[in-house]
Amino acid sequence: MTDYAVEMVNVCRDFGRRRVIHDLNLRVRRGGVYGLLGVNGSGKTTTIKMLMGHLRPTEGTITILGRSYSTDLLAIRQRVGYVSENRYLYDWMTVEETLRFAAAFHERWDWEKARRLTDRLQLDPTMKVKHLSRGNRARLCLIVALAFDPELLILDEPTSGLDPVVRRELLESVVAEIRREGRTVLFSSHLVEEMERIADWVGILHQGRLKISAPLEEVKASMKKVRLVLNGREPDFGQLRGVLSIEKRTGERILTMKDVSDEVLTKLRQWSASEPEIIPLSLEDVFVASVRAEGQ
């Protein structure tokens, strides 16, 4: 059995003459929470649709739980739970009818789990879907996705349009349920605080390219800010590798850099009137720096 729940190898996707996903190599280890972070339009939803078999890649290969959609479509869909930001539900059904409808498509449907989640998320089984709030619709979609014990749960912007309290409650419910059972989650979002709270591993997708993919703490450590107090004329920062941006202040410069090595620090000390100050970055700082660097 492969160590990965998801493997995308050299995946590209074109719409007409426009390429929107470029040579994507994405691997999601089993048993963790992988967050795919990107601004709107970065290619997250296209990537998720390919993972769900709703779109075919123009180039490359995709393997889900060790299987390929080209040969094992039905087997994969019995093992993968999915929640999209659109939350497709039938308005005329009740909560209970929605669960019974979904159960008919899954051999491994677990009614005990469905009841437990319905109680925990405080849904009224007799209420019509059309009367549910956005938050309760999201809760119902989550129950449908979890109640057949999927090995992999894929969430595409699952908290889109929800207020902060509901967002936190929903994600914490997902993570608690999945981690308790040792399953795998892949979720996409443009909300950095969500990612930093629950992801073990983070990928930053921008303009259809995966810029970074690593454990959360490694992503945060991959860049630093360096405060440099100038001791004379303007240094030639072009000599340094990994400079993403330079903020000019009176008598000092703030560099955003990738991979601040000992060699780089030695050069910075030559230019500085005092010891260069290394400033750690949050995930949001790293995300913004990555996106801005791409646009330069």
C-alpha positions as a Markdown table, in Angstrom:
| # | Residue | x | y | z |
|---|---|---|---|---|
| 1 | Met | 0.0 | 0.0 | 0.0 |
| 2 | Thr | 1.3 | 3.4 | -0.9 |
| 3 | Asp | 2.1 | 6.0 | 1.8 |
| 4 | Tyr | 0.1 | 8.6 | -0.1 |
| 5 | Ala | -3.7 | 9.1 | -0.2 |
| 6 | Val | -3.2 | 11.4 | -3.1 |
| 7 | Glu | -0.6 | 11.5 | -5.8 |
| 8 | Met | -0.6 | 14.0 | -8.7 |
| 9 | Val | 2.4 | 13.7 | -11.0 |
| 10 | Asn | 3.2 | 16.3 | -13.7 |
| 11 | Val | -0.5 | 17.2 | -13.9 |
| 12 | Cys | -1.5 | 20.0 | -16.3 |
| 13 | Arg | -5.0 | 21.1 | -17.2 |
| 14 | Asp | -6.0 | 23.3 | -20.2 |
| 15 | Phe | -9.2 | 25.1 | -20.9 |
| 16 | Gly | -9.0 | 25.7 | -24.7 |
| 17 | Arg | -5.7 | 27.3 | -25.4 |
| 18 | Arg | -5.2 | 28.5 | -21.8 |
| 19 | Arg | -3.2 | 26.4 | -19.3 |
| 20 | Val | -4.5 | 26.8 | -15.8 |
| 21 | Ile | -2.6 | 24.0 | -14.0 |
| 22 | His | 1.1 | 23.7 | -14.7 |
| 23 | Asp | 3.1 | 20.5 | -14.0 |
| 24 | Leu | 1.5 | 20.0 | -10.6 |
| 25 | Asn | 3.2 | 17.4 | -8.4 |
| 26 | Leu | 1.1 | 17.0 | -5.2 |
| 27 | Arg | 1.4 | 14.3 | -2.7 |
| 28 | Val | -0.8 | 13.9 | 0.4 |
| 29 | Arg | 0.4 | 11.5 | 3.1 |
| 30 | Arg | -2.1 | 9.2 | 4.7 |
| 31 | Gly | -3.4 | 10.1 | 8.1 |
| 32 | Gly | -2.8 | 13.8 | 8.0 |
| 33 | Val | -4.5 | 17.1 | 7.3 |
| 34 | Tyr | -3.2 | 18.8 | 4.1 |
| 35 | Gly | -4.2 | 22.4 | 3.4 |
| 36 | Leu | -4.1 | 23.7 | -0.2 |
| 37 | Leu | -3.8 | 27.5 | 0.2 |
| 38 | Gly | -4.3 | 30.0 | -2.6 |
| 39 | Val | -6.0 | 33.2 | -3.6 |
| 40 | Asn | -9.3 | 32.9 | -5.5 |
| 41 | Gly | -8.5 | 31.9 | -9.1 |
| 42 | Ser | -5.2 | 30.2 | -8.2 |
| 43 | Gly | -6.4 | 26.8 | -9.5 |
| 44 | Lys | -7.6 | 25.2 | -6.2 |
| 45 | Thr | -11.1 | 24.2 | -7.4 |
| 46 | Thr | -9.8 | 22.9 | -10.8 |
| 47 | Thr | -7.3 | 20.8 | -8.8 |
| 48 | Ile | -10.0 | 19.4 | -6.5 |
| 49 | Lys | -12.3 | 18.7 | -9.5 |
| 50 | Met | -9.5 | 16.6 | -11.1 |
| 51 | Leu | -9.0 | 14.8 | -7.8 |
| 52 | Met | -12.7 | 14.0 | -7.7 |
| 53 | Gly | -12.8 | 12.8 | -11.3 |
| 54 | His | -15.0 | 15.6 | -12.4 |
| 55 | Leu | -12.3 | 16.9 | -14.8 |
| 56 | Arg | -9.6 | 14.9 | -16.6 |
| 57 | Pro | -6.1 | 16.2 | -16.6 |
| 58 | Thr | -4.7 | 17.3 | -20.0 |
| 59 | Glu | -1.4 | 15.8 | -19.0 |
| 60 | Gly | 0.0 | 13.8 | -16.1 |
| 61 | Thr | -1.4 | 11.1 | -13.8 |
| 62 | Ile | -3.5 | 11.1 | -10.7 |
| 63 | Thr | -3.7 | 8.3 | -8.1 |
| 64 | Ile | -6.3 | 8.3 | -5.2 |
| 65 | Leu | -5.8 | 5.7 | -2.5 |
| 66 | Gly | -3.5 | 3.8 | -4.8 |
| 67 | Arg | -6.1 | 3.6 | -7.6 |
| 68 | Ser | -6.7 | 5.5 | -10.9 |
| 69 | Tyr | -10.0 | 7.0 | -11.9 |
| 70 | Ser | -9.5 | 5.5 | -15.4 |
| 71 | Thr | -9.9 | 2.0 | -14.1 |
| 72 | Asp | -11.5 | 2.3 | -10.6 |
| 73 | Leu | -13.9 | 5.2 | -10.6 |
| 74 | Leu | -16.7 | 3.6 | -8.6 |
| 75 | Ala | -14.3 | 2.0 | -6.1 |
| 76 | Ile | -12.6 | 5.4 | -5.4 |
| 77 | Arg | -15.9 | 7.2 | -4.9 |
| 78 | Gln | -17.0 | 4.6 | -2.3 |
| 79 | Arg | -13.8 | 5.6 | -0.3 |
| 80 | Val | -13.7 | 9.4 | -0.8 |
| 81 | Gly | -15.9 | 11.9 | 1.0 |
| 82 | Tyr | -16.4 | 15.3 | -0.7 |
| 83 | Val | -17.8 | 18.7 | 0.3 |
| 84 | Ser | -17.8 | 21.5 | -2.2 |
| 85 | Glu | -18.3 | 25.2 | -1.5 |
| 86 | Asn | -21.6 | 25.0 | -3.5 |
| 87 | Arg | -23.1 | 22.5 | -1.1 |
| 88 | Tyr | -25.6 | 20.8 | -3.5 |
| 89 | Leu | -28.6 | 19.6 | -1.6 |
| 90 | Tyr | -32.3 | 19.1 | -2.5 |
| 91 | Asp | -34.3 | 21.8 | -0.9 |
| 92 | Trp | -37.6 | 19.8 | -0.8 |
| 93 | Met | -36.0 | 17.1 | 1.4 |
| 94 | Thr | -35.7 | 17.1 | 5.1 |
| 95 | Val | -32.4 | 16.5 | 6.9 |
| 96 | Glu | -33.5 | 12.9 | 7.6 |
| 97 | Glu | -34.5 | 12.3 | 4.0 |
| 98 | Thr | -31.2 | 13.7 | 2.7 |
| 99 | Leu | -29.3 | 11.3 | 4.9 |
| 100 | Arg | -31.5 | 8.3 | 3.7 |
| 101 | Phe | -31.0 | 9.4 | 0.1 |
| 102 | Ala | -27.2 | 9.6 | 0.5 |
| 103 | Ala | -27.1 | 6.3 | 2.4 |
| 104 | Ala | -28.6 | 4.5 | -0.7 |
| 105 | Phe | -25.4 | 5.2 | -2.6 |
| 106 | His | -23.0 | 3.8 | 0.0 |
| 107 | Glu | -22.5 | 0.2 | 1.1 |
| 108 | Arg | -20.6 | 1.3 | 4.2 |
| 109 | Trp | -23.0 | 3.9 | 5.5 |
| 110 | Asp | -22.8 | 4.1 | 9.2 |
| 111 | Trp | -26.2 | 5.2 | 10.7 |
| 112 | Glu | -24.7 | 5.3 | 14.2 |
| 113 | Lys | -22.2 | 7.9 | 13.1 |
| 114 | Ala | -24.8 | 9.8 | 11.1 |
| 115 | Arg | -27.0 | 10.1 | 14.2 |
| 116 | Arg | -24.1 | 11.0 | 16.4 |
| 117 | Leu | -23.0 | 13.8 | 14.1 |
| 118 | Thr | -26.5 | 15.1 | 13.6 |
| 119 | Asp | -26.9 | 15.4 | 17.4 |
| 120 | Arg | -23.5 | 16.9 | 17.9 |
| 121 | Leu | -23.9 | 19.5 | 15.2 |
| 122 | Gln | -27.5 | 20.2 | 16.5 |
| 123 | Leu | -29.4 | 19.6 | 13.3 |
| 124 | Asp | -33.2 | 18.9 | 13.4 |
| 125 | Pro | -33.8 | 15.7 | 11.3 |
| 126 | Thr | -37.4 | 16.9 | 10.5 |
| 127 | Met | -36.4 | 20.3 | 9.1 |
| 128 | Lys | -36.6 | 21.0 | 5.4 |
| 129 | Val | -33.3 | 21.8 | 3.7 |
| 130 | Lys | -34.7 | 25.0 | 2.2 |
| 131 | His | -35.2 | 26.3 | 5.8 |
| 132 | Leu | -31.6 | 25.6 | 6.9 |
| 133 | Ser | -29.1 | 28.4 | 7.4 |
| 134 | Arg | -25.9 | 28.4 | 5.4 |
| 135 | Gly | -24.1 | 27.1 | 8.4 |
| 136 | Asn | -26.5 | 24.2 | 8.9 |
| 137 | Arg | -26.4 | 23.3 | 5.2 |
| 138 | Ala | -22.6 | 23.1 | 5.5 |
| 139 | Arg | -23.1 | 20.9 | 8.6 |
| 140 | Leu | -25.4 | 18.6 | 6.7 |
| 141 | Cys | -23.0 | 18.3 | 3.8 |
| 142 | Leu | -20.3 | 17.4 | 6.2 |
| 143 | Ile | -22.4 | 14.6 | 7.8 |
| 144 | Val | -23.2 | 13.2 | 4.4 |
| 145 | Ala | -19.4 | 13.2 | 3.6 |
| 146 | Leu | -18.4 | 11.5 | 6.9 |
| 147 | Ala | -21.2 | 9.0 | 7.5 |
| 148 | Phe | -19.9 | 6.3 | 5.1 |
| 149 | Asp | -16.5 | 6.2 | 6.8 |
| 150 | Pro | -14.4 | 7.6 | 3.9 |
| 151 | Glu | -10.6 | 6.9 | 3.9 |
| 152 | Leu | -10.1 | 10.3 | 2.4 |
| 153 | Leu | -12.1 | 13.5 | 2.9 |
| 154 | Ile | -11.8 | 16.3 | 0.2 |
| 155 | Leu | -13.1 | 19.7 | 1.1 |
| 156 | Asp | -13.2 | 22.6 | -1.4 |
| 157 | Glu | -13.5 | 25.9 | 0.4 |
| 158 | Pro | -15.8 | 24.2 | 2.9 |
| 159 | Thr | -16.4 | 27.3 | 5.1 |
| 160 | Ser | -17.0 | 29.7 | 2.2 |
| 161 | Gly | -19.6 | 32.3 | 3.2 |
| 162 | Leu | -19.9 | 31.2 | 6.8 |
| 163 | Asp | -19.4 | 33.4 | 9.9 |
| 164 | Pro | -16.2 | 32.9 | 11.9 |
| 165 | Val | -17.8 | 31.0 | 14.8 |
| 166 | Val | -19.4 | 28.5 | 12.4 |
| 167 | Arg | -16.2 | 28.2 | 10.4 |
| 168 | Arg | -14.2 | 27.3 | 13.5 |
| 169 | Glu | -16.8 | 24.9 | 14.8 |
| 170 | Leu | -17.1 | 23.1 | 11.5 |
| 171 | Leu | -13.4 | 22.7 | 10.9 |
| 172 | Glu | -12.7 | 21.6 | 14.4 |
| 173 | Ser | -15.5 | 19.0 | 14.1 |
| 174 | Val | -13.9 | 17.6 | 10.9 |
| 175 | Val | -10.5 | 17.4 | 12.3 |
| 176 | Ala | -11.6 | 15.8 | 15.6 |
| 177 | Glu | -13.6 | 13.2 | 13.7 |
| 178 | Ile | -10.9 | 12.4 | 11.2 |
| 179 | Arg | -8.0 | 12.4 | 13.6 |
| 180 | Arg | -9.9 | 10.2 | 16.0 |
| 181 | Glu | -10.2 | 7.6 | 13.2 |
| 182 | Gly | -6.7 | 8.1 | 11.6 |
| 183 | Arg | -8.1 | 9.2 | 8.2 |
| 184 | Thr | -6.9 | 11.8 | 5.7 |
| 185 | Val | -8.2 | 15.3 | 4.9 |
| 186 | Leu | -7.3 | 17.4 | 1.9 |
| 187 | Phe | -8.9 | 20.8 | 2.1 |
| 188 | Ser | -8.6 | 24.0 | 0.0 |
| 189 | Ser | -9.0 | 27.5 | 1.3 |
| 190 | His | -7.9 | 31.1 | 0.8 |
| 191 | Leu | -8.2 | 31.7 | 4.6 |
| 192 | Val | -4.8 | 31.5 | 6.1 |
| 193 | Glu | -6.0 | 31.4 | 9.7 |
| 194 | Glu | -8.0 | 28.2 | 9.0 |
| 195 | Met | -4.9 | 26.6 | 7.5 |
| 196 | Glu | -2.6 | 27.6 | 10.4 |
| 197 | Arg | -5.1 | 26.2 | 12.9 |
| 198 | Ile | -5.7 | 22.7 | 11.6 |
| 199 | Ala | -3.3 | 21.7 | 8.8 |
| 200 | Asp | -0.3 | 19.4 | 9.4 |
| 201 | Trp | 1.0 | 20.0 | 5.9 |
| 202 | Val | 0.6 | 23.0 | 3.6 |
| 203 | Gly | 0.8 | 23.6 | -0.1 |
| 204 | Ile | 0.7 | 27.1 | -1.6 |
| 205 | Leu | -0.8 | 27.2 | -5.1 |
| 206 | His | -0.5 | 30.3 | -7.2 |
| 207 | Gln | -1.4 | 30.8 | -10.8 |
| 208 | Gly | -1.7 | 27.1 | -11.2 |
| 209 | Arg | 1.7 | 26.3 | -9.9 |
| 210 | Leu | 2.6 | 24.7 | -6.5 |
| 211 | Lys | 5.1 | 27.1 | -5.0 |
| 212 | Ile | 5.6 | 25.3 | -1.7 |
| 213 | Ser | 4.6 | 22.0 | -0.2 |
| 214 | Ala | 5.9 | 21.0 | 3.2 |
| 215 | Pro | 4.9 | 20.5 | 6.8 |
| 216 | Leu | 3.4 | 23.6 | 8.3 |
| 217 | Glu | 6.3 | 24.5 | 10.5 |
| 218 | Glu | 8.8 | 24.0 | 7.6 |
| 219 | Val | 6.7 | 26.3 | 5.4 |
| 220 | Lys | 6.7 | 29.0 | 8.1 |
| 221 | Ala | 10.5 | 28.5 | 8.6 |
| 222 | Ser | 11.2 | 28.7 | 4.8 |
| 223 | Met | 11.3 | 32.5 | 4.8 |
| 224 | Lys | 12.5 | 35.1 | 7.2 |
| 225 | Lys | 12.5 | 38.9 | 7.5 |
| 226 | Val | 16.0 | 40.4 | 8.2 |
| 227 | Arg | 16.3 | 43.9 | 9.6 |
| 228 | Leu | 19.6 | 45.5 | 8.5 |
| 229 | Val | 20.9 | 48.8 | 10.0 |
| 230 | Leu | 23.0 | 50.4 | 7.3 |
| 231 | Asn | 26.6 | 51.3 | 8.1 |
| 232 | Gly | 27.2 | 53.4 | 5.0 |
| 233 | Arg | 26.2 | 53.3 | 1.3 |
| 234 | Glu | 23.4 | 51.2 | -0.1 |
| 235 | Pro | 24.5 | 47.5 | -0.3 |
| 236 | Asp | 24.3 | 45.6 | -3.6 |
| 237 | Phe | 21.5 | 43.2 | -2.6 |
| 238 | Gly | 21.8 | 41.6 | -6.0 |
| 239 | Gln | 24.7 | 39.6 | -4.6 |
| 240 | Leu | 22.3 | 37.7 | -2.3 |
| 241 | Arg | 20.3 | 34.7 | -3.2 |
| 242 | Gly | 16.7 | 34.4 | -2.1 |
| 243 | Val | 15.8 | 38.1 | -1.7 |
| 244 | Leu | 12.0 | 38.3 | -2.3 |
| 245 | Ser | 11.4 | 41.9 | -1.4 |
| 246 | Ile | 13.2 | 44.9 | 0.2 |
| 247 | Glu | 11.4 | 47.5 | 2.4 |
| 248 | Lys | 13.3 | 50.7 | 2.7 |
| 249 | Arg | 13.2 | 52.7 | 5.9 |
| 250 | Thr | 15.4 | 55.6 | 7.1 |
| 251 | Gly | 18.8 | 54.1 | 7.9 |
| 252 | Glu | 17.7 | 50.5 | 7.5 |
| 253 | Arg | 16.3 | 47.9 | 5.2 |
| 254 | Ile | 13.9 | 45.0 | 5.9 |
| 255 | Leu | 14.6 | 42.1 | 3.6 |
| 256 | Thr | 12.1 | 39.2 | 3.1 |
| 257 | Met | 14.3 | 36.2 | 2.2 |
| 258 | Lys | 14.1 | 32.5 | 1.5 |
| 259 | Asp | 16.7 | 30.2 | 3.1 |
| 260 | Val | 18.8 | 32.6 | 5.2 |
| 261 | Ser | 22.1 | 30.6 | 5.2 |
| 262 | Asp | 25.2 | 31.3 | 7.3 |
| 263 | Glu | 26.9 | 32.5 | 4.1 |
| 264 | Val | 24.2 | 35.1 | 3.6 |
| 265 | Leu | 24.3 | 36.2 | 7.2 |
| 266 | Thr | 28.1 | 36.7 | 6.9 |
| 267 | Lys | 27.5 | 39.0 | 4.0 |
| 268 | Leu | 24.7 | 40.9 | 5.8 |
| 269 | Arg | 27.0 | 41.5 | 8.8 |
| 270 | Gln | 29.5 | 43.2 | 6.6 |
| 271 | Trp | 26.8 | 45.7 | 5.5 |
| 272 | Ser | 25.2 | 46.2 | 8.9 |
| 273 | Ala | 26.0 | 48.6 | 11.7 |
| 274 | Ser | 24.8 | 46.0 | 14.2 |
| 275 | Glu | 23.9 | 42.3 | 14.2 |
| 276 | Pro | 21.2 | 41.7 | 11.6 |
| 277 | Glu | 17.8 | 40.9 | 13.3 |
| 278 | Ile | 16.1 | 37.8 | 12.1 |
| 279 | Ile | 12.3 | 38.1 | 12.3 |
| 280 | Pro | 10.2 | 34.9 | 12.1 |
| 281 | Leu | 7.2 | 34.9 | 9.7 |
| 282 | Ser | 3.6 | 33.7 | 10.2 |
| 283 | Leu | 2.0 | 31.5 | 7.5 |
| 284 | Glu | 0.2 | 34.6 | 6.3 |
| 285 | Asp | 3.5 | 36.4 | 5.9 |
| 286 | Val | 4.9 | 33.5 | 3.9 |
| 287 | Phe | 1.8 | 33.3 | 1.8 |
| 288 | Val | 1.7 | 37.0 | 0.9 |
| 289 | Ala | 5.5 | 37.0 | 0.2 |
| 290 | Ser | 5.1 | 34.0 | -2.1 |
| 291 | Val | 2.3 | 35.6 | -4.1 |
| 292 | Arg | 4.0 | 39.0 | -4.3 |
| 293 | Ala | 7.3 | 37.5 | -5.4 |
| 294 | Glu | 5.5 | 35.7 | -8.2 |
| 295 | Gly | 4.0 | 39.0 | -9.5 |
| 296 | Gln | 7.4 | 40.8 | -9.6 |
